[in-house]
């Protein structure tokens, strides 16, 4: 009876160790995915910032041209 119980516990421990290993692997995969997504997010933020600055510059240039045109009238 004791041997059966020990064997059963050993099987459960082995299964738990295997599950922990699987979960660690999944955590590693998710951490890598998170890193890649963070990098992508930062790149997109940078592009958005550049586009916003470019749009602001264009708007300022257009406003200056309109102002000069209005002064001619």
N, C-alpha and C positions, 0 to 999 in steps of 0.2 A: 504494500500500500504506500509506504513511504517513497519507494522508488518511482512508483507511478506519479505521485504528487510532484516529486522533484523533476521528473521528465516533463510533466505538464508545465511546470513553472519555467523550466529551461526553454521550452518551445515558445512560451509567451514572451520571455525575455528576448529571445532571438527575433521574434516577430516585431517587438517594440524597437529593438536596435535597428532592424531593417527599415522600419517606418521612419525612425529618426533620420537615418541616412537619406532616405528618399526626400524627407522634408527639408533637410539641409541642402540637398541638390536643387530642389525647387526654389528655396530662398536665394541661392546663388544665381539661379536663372532670373528670378524676379529683380534682384539687385542690379544685374547687368542690364536688364530691360529698362529699369528705372533710370540708370545712368545714361543709356542711349536716348531715352525720351527727354531727359533733362538737357542733354546736349542739343537735341533737335529743337526743343522749346527755346533755349537760349539763342540759337541761330535764327529762329523765326522772329523772336523779340527784336533781335538786332536788325533784321531786315525791315521789320515794321517801323522801327525807330528811324532808319535811314529813309524809308519811303515817306514817313510823316514829315521829316525834316525837308526832304525834297519838295513835297507838296507845299509846305509852308513857304519855302523859298520862291516857288512858282507863283503862289498867291501874292506874295509881297511884290514880286516883279510886275505882275499884272496890275496890282493896285498902283504902283508907281507909274506905269505907263498910262493908266486911266487918268491919274491925277495930272500928268503932263498934257494929255489930250484935253482935259477939261480946262486947263490953263490957257490952251490955245484958243478956246472958244471965246 
